[in-house]
């Protein structure tokens, strides 16, 4: 994810996971919480977090 648009903040992560070949999300804007993404079953990569 490279944008902070509201459409990306409101993704249906369950549906995204169903459609993805692999549940991997790279978030360059840090709009998702890493713990929430792990709980949803995603491999989550963010940039610039402390």
N, CA, C, O and CB atoms as a CASP TS submission, in Angstrom:
PFRMAT TS
TARGET T0000
AUTHOR 0000-0000-0000
METHOD Language model
MODEL 1
PARENT N/A
ATOM      1  N   UNK     1       0.861  -1.170   0.000  1.00  0.00           N
ATOM      2  CA  UNK     1       0.000   0.000   0.000  1.00  0.00           C
ATOM      3  C   UNK     1       0.900   1.223   0.000  1.00  0.00           C
ATOM      4  O   UNK     1       1.791   1.356   0.839  1.00  0.00           O
ATOM      5  CB  UNK     1      -0.976   0.004   1.228  1.00  0.00           C
ATOM      6  N   UNK     2       0.656   2.113  -0.953  1.00  0.00           N
ATOM      7  CA  UNK     2       1.489   3.312  -1.061  1.00  0.00           C
ATOM      8  C   UNK     2       0.664   4.591  -0.980  1.00  0.00           C
ATOM      9  O   UNK     2       1.153   5.671  -1.311  1.00  0.00           O
ATOM     10  CB  UNK     2       2.272   3.289  -2.363  1.00  0.00           C
ATOM     11  N   UNK     3      -0.566   4.471  -0.548  1.00  0.00           N
ATOM     12  CA  UNK     3      -1.442   5.636  -0.441  1.00  0.00           C
ATOM     13  C   UNK     3      -2.225   5.586   0.867  1.00  0.00           C
ATOM     14  O   UNK     3      -2.425   4.514   1.437  1.00  0.00           O
ATOM     15  CB  UNK     3      -2.408   5.705  -1.644  1.00  0.00           C
ATOM     16  N   UNK     4      -2.656   6.727   1.330  1.00  0.00           N
ATOM     17  CA  UNK     4      -3.471   6.795   2.546  1.00  0.00           C
ATOM     18  C   UNK     4      -4.956   6.978   2.221  1.00  0.00           C
ATOM     19  O   UNK     4      -5.736   7.363   3.092  1.00  0.00           O
ATOM     20  CB  UNK     4      -2.990   7.942   3.441  1.00  0.00           C
ATOM     21  N   UNK     5      -5.346   6.707   0.991  1.00  0.00           N
ATOM     22  CA  UNK     5      -6.745   6.873   0.604  1.00  0.00           C
ATOM     23  C   UNK     5      -7.652   6.038   1.502  1.00  0.00           C
ATOM     24  O   UNK     5      -7.300   4.930   1.906  1.00  0.00           O
ATOM     25  CB  UNK     5      -6.947   6.482  -0.870  1.00  0.00           C
ATOM     26  N   UNK     6      -8.815   6.585   1.804  1.00  0.00           N
ATOM     27  CA  UNK     6      -9.776   5.904   2.673  1.00  0.00           C
ATOM     28  C   UNK     6     -10.185   4.541   2.126  1.00  0.00           C
ATOM     29  O   UNK     6     -10.470   3.625   2.898  1.00  0.00           O
ATOM     30  CB  UNK     6     -11.007   6.766   2.862  1.00  0.00           C
ATOM     31  N   UNK     7     -10.217   4.399   0.806  1.00  0.00           N
ATOM     32  CA  UNK     7     -10.594   3.115   0.207  1.00  0.00           C
ATOM     33  C   UNK     7      -9.657   1.994   0.656  1.00  0.00           C
ATOM     34  O   UNK     7     -10.091   0.852   0.806  1.00  0.00           O
ATOM     35  CB  UNK     7     -10.587   3.219  -1.323  1.00  0.00           C
ATOM     36  N   UNK     8      -8.400   2.304   0.869  1.00  0.00           N
ATOM     37  CA  UNK     8      -7.448   1.291   1.315  1.00  0.00           C
ATOM     38  C   UNK     8      -7.521   1.067   2.819  1.00  0.00           C
ATOM     39  O   UNK     8      -7.189  -0.017   3.301  1.00  0.00           O
ATOM     40  CB  UNK     8      -6.039   1.689   0.923  1.00  0.00           C
ATOM     41  N   UNK     9      -7.943   2.062   3.550  1.00  0.00           N
ATOM     42  CA  UNK     9      -8.121   1.903   4.996  1.00  0.00           C
ATOM     43  C   UNK     9      -9.316   1.000   5.308  1.00  0.00           C
ATOM     44  O   UNK     9      -9.376   0.390   6.376  1.00  0.00           O
ATOM     45  CB  UNK     9      -8.309   3.276   5.666  1.00  0.00           C
ATOM     46  N   UNK    10     -10.251   0.918   4.387  1.00  0.00           N
ATOM     47  CA  UNK    10     -11.493   0.180   4.623  1.00  0.00           C
ATOM     48  C   UNK    10     -11.540  -1.157   3.876  1.00  0.00           C
ATOM     49  O   UNK    10     -12.625  -1.679   3.618  1.00  0.00           O
ATOM     50  CB  UNK    10     -12.678   1.030   4.215  1.00  0.00           C
ATOM     51  N   UNK    11     -10.391  -1.709   3.531  1.00  0.00           N
ATOM     52  CA  UNK    11     -10.378  -2.983   2.817  1.00  0.00           C
ATOM     53  C   UNK    11     -11.021  -4.085   3.652  1.00  0.00           C
ATOM     54  O   UNK    11     -10.876  -4.129   4.873  1.00  0.00           O
ATOM     55  CB  UNK    11      -8.946  -3.373   2.447  1.00  0.00           C
ATOM     56  N   UNK    12     -11.726  -4.961   2.971  1.00  0.00           N
ATOM     57  CA  UNK    12     -12.256  -6.164   3.609  1.00  0.00           C
ATOM     58  C   UNK    12     -11.113  -7.178   3.613  1.00  0.00           C
ATOM     59  O   UNK    12     -10.923  -7.910   2.642  1.00  0.00           O
ATOM     60  CB  UNK    12     -13.550  -6.726   2.853  1.00  0.00           C
ATOM     61  N   UNK    13     -10.359  -7.217   4.701  1.00  0.00           N
ATOM     62  CA  UNK    13      -9.154  -8.039   4.753  1.00  0.00           C
ATOM     63  C   UNK    13      -9.460  -9.525   4.623  1.00  0.00           C
ATOM     64  O   UNK    13      -8.644 -10.279   4.092  1.00  0.00           O
ATOM     65  CB  UNK    13      -8.411  -7.784   6.042  1.00  0.00           C
ATOM     66  N   UNK    14     -10.604  -9.948   5.092  1.00  0.00           N
ATOM     67  CA  UNK    14     -10.993 -11.352   4.936  1.00  0.00           C
ATOM     68  C   UNK    14     -11.129 -11.693   3.450  1.00  0.00           C
ATOM     69  O   UNK    14     -10.691 -12.751   2.999  1.00  0.00           O
ATOM     70  CB  UNK    14     -12.326 -11.641   5.684  1.00  0.00           C
ATOM     71  N   UNK    15     -11.739 -10.783   2.709  1.00  0.00           N
ATOM     72  CA  UNK    15     -11.915 -10.997   1.263  1.00  0.00           C
ATOM     73  C   UNK    15     -10.578 -10.919   0.534  1.00  0.00           C
ATOM     74  O   UNK    15     -10.314 -11.721  -0.363  1.00  0.00           O
ATOM     75  CB  UNK    15     -12.895  -9.959   0.677  1.00  0.00           C
ATOM     76  N   UNK    16      -9.737  -9.967   0.907  1.00  0.00           N
ATOM     77  CA  UNK    16      -8.412  -9.848   0.295  1.00  0.00           C
ATOM     78  C   UNK    16      -7.637 -11.148   0.498  1.00  0.00           C
ATOM     79  O   UNK    16      -7.000 -11.647  -0.429  1.00  0.00           O
ATOM     80  CB  UNK    16      -7.629  -8.644   0.895  1.00  0.00           C
ATOM     81  N   UNK    17      -7.693 -11.687   1.699  1.00  0.00           N
ATOM     82  CA  UNK    17      -6.983 -12.931   1.996  1.00  0.00           C
ATOM     83  C   UNK    17      -7.516 -14.083   1.150  1.00  0.00           C
ATOM     84  O   UNK    17      -6.738 -14.911   0.676  1.00  0.00           O
ATOM     85  CB  UNK    17      -7.104 -13.273   3.485  1.00  0.00           C
ATOM     86  N   UNK    18      -8.828 -14.146   0.957  1.00  0.00           N
ATOM     87  CA  UNK    18      -9.434 -15.193   0.128  1.00  0.00           C
ATOM     88  C   UNK    18      -8.943 -15.122  -1.314  1.00  0.00           C
ATOM     89  O   UNK    18      -8.724 -16.154  -1.947  1.00  0.00           O
ATOM     90  CB  UNK    18     -10.957 -15.081   0.162  1.00  0.00           C
ATOM     91  N   UNK    19      -8.771 -13.915  -1.831  1.00  0.00           N
ATOM     92  CA  UNK    19      -8.417 -13.726  -3.236  1.00  0.00           C
ATOM     93  C   UNK    19      -6.918 -13.783  -3.510  1.00  0.00           C
ATOM     94  O   UNK    19      -6.503 -13.983  -4.651  1.00  0.00           O
ATOM     95  CB  UNK    19      -8.951 -12.417  -3.709  1.00  0.00           C
ATOM     96  N   UNK    20      -6.117 -13.610  -2.487  1.00  0.00           N
ATOM     97  CA  UNK    20      -4.661 -13.549  -2.669  1.00  0.00           C
ATOM     98  C   UNK    20      -4.066 -14.948  -2.827  1.00  0.00           C
ATOM     99  O   UNK    20      -4.534 -15.910  -2.217  1.00  0.00           O
ATOM    100  CB  UNK    20      -4.002 -12.829  -1.480  1.00  0.00           C
ATOM    101  N   UNK    21      -3.030 -15.040  -3.655  1.00  0.00           N
ATOM    102  CA  UNK    21      -2.280 -16.296  -3.749  1.00  0.00           C
ATOM    103  C   UNK    21      -1.545 -16.570  -2.447  1.00  0.00           C
ATOM    104  O   UNK    21      -1.402 -17.720  -2.032  1.00  0.00           O
ATOM    105  CB  UNK    21      -1.285 -16.251  -4.924  1.00  0.00           C
ATOM    106  N   UNK    22      -1.082 -15.509  -1.811  1.00  0.00           N
ATOM    107  CA  UNK    22      -0.414 -15.598  -0.511  1.00  0.00           C
ATOM    108  C   UNK    22      -0.837 -14.371   0.289  1.00  0.00           C
ATOM    109  O   UNK    22      -0.851 -13.264  -0.251  1.00  0.00           O
ATOM    110  CB  UNK    22       1.165 -15.681  -0.662  1.00  0.00           C
ATOM    111  N   UNK    23      -1.179 -14.541   1.560  1.00  0.00           N
ATOM    112  CA  UNK    23      -1.644 -13.405   2.362  1.00  0.00           C
ATOM    113  C   UNK    23      -0.482 -12.530   2.852  1.00  0.00           C
ATOM    114  O   UNK    23      -0.114 -12.560   4.027  1.00  0.00           O
ATOM    115  CB  UNK    23      -2.451 -13.907   3.558  1.00  0.00           C
ATOM    116  N   UNK    24       0.075 -11.760   1.931  1.00  0.00           N
ATOM    117  CA  UNK    24       1.196 -10.869   2.235  1.00  0.00           C
ATOM    118  C   UNK    24       0.771  -9.448   1.907  1.00  0.00           C
ATOM    119  O   UNK    24       0.242  -9.192   0.825  1.00  0.00           O
ATOM    120  CB  UNK    24       2.485 -11.270   1.436  1.00  0.00           C
ATOM    121  N   UNK    25       0.995  -8.525   2.826  1.00  0.00           N
ATOM    122  CA  UNK    25       0.670  -7.127   2.584  1.00  0.00           C
ATOM    123  C   UNK    25       1.877  -6.273   2.961  1.00  0.00           C
ATOM    124  O   UNK    25       2.394  -6.366   4.074  1.00  0.00           O
ATOM    125  CB  UNK    25      -0.595  -6.695   3.388  1.00  0.00           C
ATOM    126  N   UNK    26       2.319  -5.442   2.020  1.00  0.00           N
ATOM    127  CA  UNK    26       3.413  -4.502   2.258  1.00  0.00           C
ATOM    128  C   UNK    26       2.790  -3.120   2.350  1.00  0.00           C
ATOM    129  O   UNK    26       2.207  -2.628   1.384  1.00  0.00           O
ATOM    130  CB  UNK    26       4.512  -4.571   1.121  1.00  0.00           C
ATOM    131  N   UNK    27       2.913  -2.504   3.498  1.00  0.00           N
ATOM    132  CA  UNK    27       2.256  -1.233   3.809  1.00  0.00           C
ATOM    133  C   UNK    27       3.317  -0.145   3.969  1.00  0.00           C
ATOM    134  O   UNK    27       3.967  -0.053   5.010  1.00  0.00           O
ATOM    135  CB  UNK    27       1.389  -1.351   5.102  1.00  0.00           C
ATOM    136  N   UNK    28       3.487   0.664   2.947  1.00  0.00           N
ATOM    137  CA  UNK    28       4.497   1.725   2.982  1.00  0.00           C
ATOM    138  C   UNK    28       3.996   2.995   3.648  1.00  0.00           C
ATOM    139  O   UNK    28       4.762   3.944   3.813  1.00  0.00           O
ATOM    140  CB  UNK    28       4.955   2.042   1.584  1.00  0.00           C
ATOM    141  N   UNK    29       2.719   3.033   4.035  1.00  0.00           N
ATOM    142  CA  UNK    29       2.136   4.209   4.693  1.00  0.00           C
ATOM    143  C   UNK    29       1.778   3.941   6.148  1.00  0.00           C
ATOM    144  O   UNK    29       1.338   4.850   6.852  1.00  0.00           O
ATOM    145  CB  UNK    29       0.897   4.665   3.942  1.00  0.00           C
ATOM    146  N   UNK    30       1.959   2.716   6.605  1.00  0.00           N
ATOM    147  CA  UNK    30       1.662   2.339   7.997  1.00  0.00           C
ATOM    148  C   UNK    30       0.216   2.638   8.394  1.00  0.00           C
ATOM    149  O   UNK    30      -0.047   3.205   9.454  1.00  0.00           O
ATOM    150  CB  UNK    30       2.605   3.066   8.942  1.00  0.00           C
ATOM    151  N   UNK    31      -0.714   2.246   7.521  1.00  0.00           N
ATOM    152  CA  UNK    31      -2.121   2.505   7.835  1.00  0.00           C
ATOM    153  C   UNK    31      -2.772   1.358   8.609  1.00  0.00           C
ATOM    154  O   UNK    31      -3.880   1.510   9.124  1.00  0.00           O
ATOM    155  CB  UNK    31      -2.895   2.757   6.556  1.00  0.00           C
ATOM    156  N   UNK    32      -2.095   0.218   8.694  1.00  0.00           N
ATOM    157  CA  UNK    32      -2.639  -0.919   9.431  1.00  0.00           C
ATOM    158  C   UNK    32      -1.811  -1.205  10.674  1.00  0.00           C
ATOM    159  O   UNK    32      -0.621  -0.895  10.729  1.00  0.00           O
ATOM    160  CB  UNK    32      -2.696  -2.160   8.538  1.00  0.00           C
ATOM    161  N   UNK    33      -2.448  -1.792  11.654  1.00  0.00           N
ATOM    162  CA  UNK    33      -1.786  -2.183  12.891  1.00  0.00           C
ATOM    163  C   UNK    33      -1.154  -3.565  12.687  1.00  0.00           C
ATOM    164  O   UNK    33      -1.846  -4.500  12.284  1.00  0.00           O
ATOM    165  CB  UNK    33      -2.794  -2.192  14.094  1.00  0.00           C
ATOM    166  N   UNK    34       0.140  -3.705  12.957  1.00  0.00           N
ATOM    167  CA  UNK    34       0.803  -4.999  12.748  1.00  0.00           C
ATOM    168  C   UNK    34       0.153  -6.155  13.515  1.00  0.00           C
ATOM    169  O   UNK    34       0.063  -7.265  12.991  1.00  0.00           O
ATOM    170  CB  UNK    34       2.251  -4.891  13.151  1.00  0.00           C
ATOM    171  N   UNK    35      -0.294  -5.914  14.727  1.00  0.00           N
ATOM    172  CA  UNK    35      -0.938  -6.972  15.513  1.00  0.00           C
ATOM    173  C   UNK    35      -2.259  -7.404  14.886  1.00  0.00           C
ATOM    174  O   UNK    35      -2.579  -8.593  14.861  1.00  0.00           O
ATOM    175  CB  UNK    35      -1.175  -6.498  16.950  1.00  0.00           C
ATOM    176  N   UNK    36      -3.024  -6.440  14.381  1.00  0.00           N
ATOM    177  CA  UNK    36      -4.291  -6.760  13.721  1.00  0.00           C
ATOM    178  C   UNK    36      -4.057  -7.570  12.450  1.00  0.00           C
ATOM    179  O   UNK    36      -4.809  -8.496  12.150  1.00  0.00           O
ATOM    180  CB  UNK    36      -5.064  -5.477  13.392  1.00  0.00           C
ATOM    181  N   UNK    37      -3.020  -7.219  11.714  1.00  0.00           N
ATOM    182  CA  UNK    37      -2.719  -7.939  10.474  1.00  0.00           C
ATOM    183  C   UNK    37      -2.282  -9.371  10.768  1.00  0.00           C
ATOM    184  O   UNK    37      -2.677 -10.298  10.061  1.00  0.00           O
ATOM    185  CB  UNK    37      -1.627  -7.207   9.678  1.00  0.00           C
ATOM    186  N   UNK    38      -1.478  -9.553  11.798  1.00  0.00           N
ATOM    187  CA  UNK    38      -1.062 -10.905  12.185  1.00  0.00           C
ATOM    188  C   UNK    38      -2.272 -11.728  12.619  1.00  0.00           C
ATOM    189  O   UNK    38      -2.387 -12.903  12.268  1.00  0.00           O
ATOM    190  CB  UNK    38      -0.015 -10.849  13.324  1.00  0.00           C
ATOM    191  N   UNK    39      -3.170 -11.112  13.379  1.00  0.00           N
ATOM    192  CA  UNK    39      -4.380 -11.806  13.824  1.00  0.00           C
ATOM    193  C   UNK    39      -5.272 -12.191  12.650  1.00  0.00           C
ATOM    194  O   UNK    39      -5.994 -13.186  12.717  1.00  0.00           O
ATOM    195  CB  UNK    39      -5.160 -10.933  14.802  1.00  0.00           C
ATOM    196  N   UNK    40      -5.226 -11.404  11.574  1.00  0.00           N
ATOM    197  CA  UNK    40      -6.017 -11.688  10.378  1.00  0.00           C
ATOM    198  C   UNK    40      -5.341 -12.730   9.487  1.00  0.00           C
ATOM    199  O   UNK    40      -5.908 -13.148   8.478  1.00  0.00           O
ATOM    200  CB  UNK    40      -6.254 -10.404   9.588  1.00  0.00           C
ATOM    201  N   UNK    41      -4.117 -13.154   9.864  1.00  0.00           N
ATOM    202  CA  UNK    41      -3.440 -14.201   9.113  1.00  0.00           C
ATOM    203  C   UNK    41      -2.537 -13.717   8.000  1.00  0.00           C
ATOM    204  O   UNK    41      -2.157 -14.495   7.125  1.00  0.00           O
ATOM    205  CB  UNK    41      -4.434 -15.100   8.545  1.00  0.00           C
ATOM    206  N   UNK    42      -2.187 -12.438   8.023  1.00  0.00           N
ATOM    207  CA  UNK    42      -1.330 -11.883   6.983  1.00  0.00           C
ATOM    208  C   UNK    42       0.129 -11.864   7.416  1.00  0.00           C
ATOM    209  O   UNK    42       0.435 -11.693   8.596  1.00  0.00           O
ATOM    210  CB  UNK    42      -1.784 -10.477   6.621  1.00  0.00           C
ATOM    211  N   UNK    43       1.016 -12.039   6.458  1.00  0.00           N
ATOM    212  CA  UNK    43       2.406 -11.661   6.635  1.00  0.00           C
ATOM    213  C   UNK    43       2.426 -10.177   6.319  1.00  0.00           C
ATOM    214  O   UNK    43       2.100  -9.773   5.203  1.00  0.00           O
ATOM    215  CB  UNK    43       3.407 -12.507   5.709  1.00  0.00           C
ATOM    216  N   UNK    44       2.800  -9.374   7.279  1.00  0.00           N
ATOM    217  CA  UNK    44       2.675  -7.920   7.160  1.00  0.00           C
ATOM    218  C   UNK    44       4.047  -7.278   7.256  1.00  0.00           C
ATOM    219  O   UNK    44       4.811  -7.551   8.182  1.00  0.00           O
ATOM    220  CB  UNK    44       1.737  -7.354   8.249  1.00  0.00           C
ATOM    221  N   UNK    45       4.351  -6.422   6.291  1.00  0.00           N
ATOM    222  CA  UNK    45       5.615  -5.694   6.264  1.00  0.00           C
ATOM    223  C   UNK    45       5.288  -4.211   6.227  1.00  0.00           C
ATOM    224  O   UNK    45       4.523  -3.757   5.375  1.00  0.00           O
ATOM    225  CB  UNK    45       6.503  -6.115   5.036  1.00  0.00           C
ATOM    226  N   UNK    46       5.867  -3.458   7.151  1.00  0.00           N
ATOM    227  CA  UNK    46       5.695  -2.006   7.136  1.00  0.00           C
ATOM    228  C   UNK    46       7.071  -1.368   7.176  1.00  0.00           C
ATOM    229  O   UNK    46       8.060  -2.013   7.524  1.00  0.00           O
ATOM    230  CB  UNK    46       4.815  -1.518   8.334  1.00  0.00           C
ATOM    231  N   UNK    47       7.123  -0.109   6.819  1.00  0.00           N
ATOM    232  CA  UNK    47       8.394   0.605   6.725  1.00  0.00           C
ATOM    233  C   UNK    47       8.375   1.782   7.689  1.00  0.00           C
ATOM    234  O   UNK    47       7.386   2.509   7.768  1.00  0.00           O
ATOM    235  CB  UNK    47       8.659   1.088   5.272  1.00  0.00           C
ATOM    236  N   UNK    48       9.468   1.969   8.420  1.00  0.00           N
ATOM    237  CA  UNK    48       9.635   3.156   9.242  1.00  0.00           C
ATOM    238  C   UNK    48       9.016   3.109  10.620  1.00  0.00           C
ATOM    239  O   UNK    48       8.903   4.143  11.279  1.00  0.00           O
ATOM    240  CB  UNK    48       9.088   4.286   8.539  1.00  0.00           C
ATOM    241  N   UNK    49       8.616   1.947  11.068  1.00  0.00           N
ATOM    242  CA  UNK    49       8.086   1.849  12.438  1.00  0.00           C
ATOM    243  C   UNK    49       9.242   1.676  13.398  1.00  0.00           C
ATOM    244  O   UNK    49      10.261   1.066  13.073  1.00  0.00           O
ATOM    245  CB  UNK    49       7.075   0.668  12.577  1.00  0.00           C
ATOM    246  N   UNK    50       9.065   2.223  14.586  1.00  0.00           N
ATOM    247  CA  UNK    50      10.122   2.093  15.605  1.00  0.00           C
ATOM    248  C   UNK    50      10.044   0.754  16.293  1.00  0.00           C
ATOM    249  O   UNK    50      10.850   0.466  17.177  1.00  0.00           O
ATOM    250  CB  UNK    50      10.022   3.215  16.642  1.00  0.00           C
TER
END
